[in-house]
Amino acid sequence: MMQVHYHRQQVGEVGIFYREAGPKDAPVLLLLHGFPTASHMFRDLIPLLSDRYRVIAPDLPGFGQTSAPSRERFAYSFDNLANVLSGFVEALHLRRYALYIFDYGAPIGLRLAMRHPEQVTAIISQNGNAYMEGFSDQWTSWQAYWADPSDAKREACRESLSPDTIRNWQYGTGADPTLLSPDGYELDIAHMARPGVEEIQLDLILDYRSNVALYPDFHAYFRVYRPPFLAVWGRFDPAFLPTGALAYQRDLPEAELHLLDAGHFALETHHQEIAGYVAAFMGRLNSV
């Protein structure tokens, strides 16, 4: 088992915290987390893959241990998060890498892939949506906010950031409670309680509509560049339905798909199974 190292990398005014493990000369696997978590969501996955890959997992700006510039100095949009991640990739001299995208990490990672398709060797999506079919019926307050960004609609979205929602809806739905450690969701709840973080998250909730607007561009990227693609998806995800995983095969007919008996945070209960699928998928690519 390779030792995990913890680093910081300055990108503009953002100090990015990241985890890294594995041989420096091994193929790179870049892990991108989602909402409301950080790179600690990969704490069980990294040791299972770092014997054969250089695994790198950054915290996004405003999440986890990465710095959170004030909203007056830094616009919390998905384009801007992708800009910072692009600078991070450049600072670490990552010329070629596979992407593991989850939740918010999907539209951020796909922006990177569209900007530099020559750098992305493969894409692994774990409950990382890119299709309208993937949305459940639980997005009402967010969609209302996208259509009418009023103060009242913003306040209605605040419930998505509550400890109960994080603990019981995002993590708990569809997960075996006897396998679900409280470590992940309690850390996310603590991070969410820090001053200013809720407003950052509400800004990103509003800007999520920019991701939906980019879906046709993501699909065009898939059809033109045909990245090798693996979907490993918790089938009981209350936000992103299995139909979102199946939809990838419309633009990537050779995409490999596995539905797990897990929820949104499938790594919390199925990290060994997911690691097996990722290792097999990456092994086939690297043996060609």
Residue pairs with C-beta under 8 A, 6 or more apart in sequence:
1 47
1 50
1 51
2 21
2 22
2 23
2 47
2 50
2 51
3 21
4 19
4 20
4 21
4 46
4 47
4 50
5 19
5 20
5 21
6 17
6 18
6 19
6 20
7 17
7 18
7 19
7 20
8 15
8 16
8 17
8 18
9 15
9 16
9 18
9 58
9 88
9 91
9 92
10 16
10 91
11 84
11 87
11 88
11 91
12 84
12 87
13 67
13 69
13 73
13 74
14 61
14 66
14 67
14 69
14 74
14 84
15 66
15 67
16 58
16 59
16 61
16 66
16 67
16 84
16 88
17 39
17 58
17 59
17 64
17 65
17 66
18 39
18 56
18 57
18 58
18 59
18 88
19 39
19 42
19 46
19 55
19 56
19 57
19 58
20 54
20 55
20 56
20 57
21 46
21 47
21 50
21 54
21 55
22 49
22 50
22 51
22 52
22 53
22 54
22 55
23 54
24 54
25 54
26 52
26 53
26 54
27 52
27 53
27 54
27 96
27 97
27 98
27 121
27 282
27 286
28 53
28 54
28 55
28 56
28 94
28 96
28 97
28 98
29 49
29 53
29 54
29 55
29 56
29 97
29 98
29 100
29 278
29 282
30 56
30 57
30 89
30 94
30 97
30 98
30 99
30 100
30 109
31 39
31 42
31 45
31 46
31 55
31 56
31 57
31 100
31 102
31 105
32 57
32 58
32 60
32 85
32 99
32 100
32 101
32 102
32 104
32 105
32 106
32 108
32 109
33 39
33 41
33 42
33 57
33 59
33 60
33 63
33 64
33 102
33 103
33 104
33 105
34 41
34 102
34 103
34 104
34 105
34 106
34 127
34 128
35 103
35 104
35 201
35 204
36 63
36 161
36 166
36 170
36 188
36 191
36 192
36 201
37 63
37 64
37 184
37 188
37 265
38 59
38 60
38 63
38 64
38 65
38 66
38 187
38 188
38 191
39 57
39 58
39 59
39 64
40 64
40 184
40 187
41 102
41 184
41 265
41 267
41 268
42 55
42 57
42 267
44 267
44 271
45 267
45 271
45 274
45 275
45 278
46 55
46 57
48 271
48 272
48 275
48 279
49 55
49 275
49 278
49 279
52 279
52 282
52 283
53 282
56 92
56 94
56 97
58 66
58 85
58 88
59 65
59 66
60 66
60 81
60 84
60 85
60 104
60 105
60 108
61 67
61 68
61 69
61 74
61 76
61 80
61 81
61 84
62 68
62 76
62 197
62 200
62 201
62 204
63 191
64 191
68 194
68 196
68 197
68 200
70 196
71 196
71 199
71 200
71 203
74 80
75 203
76 200
76 203
76 204
76 207
77 203
77 204
77 207
77 210
78 104
78 107
78 108
78 111
78 204
78 207
78 208
78 210
78 211
79 111
79 210
81 104
81 108
82 108
82 111
82 112
82 115
85 108
85 109
85 112
86 112
86 115
86 116
89 97
89 112
89 119
94 119
95 119
96 119
96 120
96 121
97 119
97 120
97 121
98 120
98 121
98 122
98 123
98 124
98 282
98 285
99 109
99 112
99 113
99 120
99 122
99 123
99 124
100 124
100 126
100 278
101 108
101 109
101 110
101 123
101 124
101 125
101 126
101 128
102 125
102 126
102 127
102 128
103 127
103 128
103 129
103 239
103 240
103 264
104 204
105 128
106 125
106 128
106 129
106 130
106 211
107 130
107 208
107 210
107 211
107 214
107 218
109 123
109 128
110 123
110 130
110 214
110 218
110 221
111 214
112 119
112 120
113 119
113 120
113 123
113 221
113 225
113 227
114 217
114 218
114 221
117 221
117 224
117 225
117 227
120 225
120 227
121 227
121 228
121 285
122 227
122 228
122 229
122 230
122 281
122 282
122 285
123 227
123 228
123 229
123 230
124 229
124 230
124 231
124 232
124 278
124 281
125 229
125 230
125 231
125 232
125 233
125 245
125 248
126 231
126 232
126 233
126 234
126 266
126 267
126 274
127 233
127 234
127 237
127 239
127 240
127 264
127 266
128 240
129 135
129 240
129 244
130 215
130 218
130 219
130 244
130 247
130 248
131 215
131 219
131 243
131 244
131 247
131 248
131 250
132 212
132 215
133 241
133 243
133 244
133 246
133 247
134 240
134 241
134 243
134 244
134 245
134 247
135 239
135 240
135 241
135 244
136 237
136 238
136 239
136 240
136 241
138 238
138 239
139 239
141 153
141 156
141 157
141 159
141 160
142 157
142 160
142 205
142 208
144 153
144 156
145 153
145 154
145 156
145 157
145 205
145 206
146 206
146 208
146 209
146 212
149 206
154 202
154 206
157 202
157 205
158 198
158 202
159 165
160 205
161 192
161 198
161 201
161 202
163 189
163 192
166 185
166 188
166 189
166 192
167 185
167 186
167 189
169 238
170 185
170 238
170 239
170 264
170 265
171 180
171 184
171 185
171 263
171 264
171 265
171 268
172 180
172 263
173 236
173 237
173 238
173 263
173 264
174 234
174 235
174 236
174 237
174 238
174 261
174 262
174 263
174 264
175 236
175 262
175 263
175 265
175 268
175 269
176 269
179 268
179 269
180 268
180 269
181 268
184 265
184 268
185 265
191 197
192 198
192 201
219 250
219 251
222 229
222 248
222 251
222 252
223 251
226 252
226 254
227 252
228 254
228 281
228 285
229 248
229 252
229 254
229 255
229 256
230 255
230 256
230 257
230 258
230 277
230 278
230 281
231 245
231 248
231 255
231 256
231 257
231 258
232 258
232 260
232 266
232 274
232 277
232 278
233 240
233 242
233 244
233 245
233 257
233 258
233 259
233 260
233 266
234 259
234 260
234 261
234 262
234 263
234 264
234 265
234 266
234 270
235 242
235 259
235 260
235 261
235 262
236 261
236 262
236 263
237 263
237 264
237 266
238 263
238 264
239 264
240 264
242 259
245 257
245 259
246 257
248 255
248 257
249 255
249 257
256 277
256 281
258 277
260 266
260 270
260 273
260 274
261 270
262 268
262 269
262 270
263 269
266 274
267 274
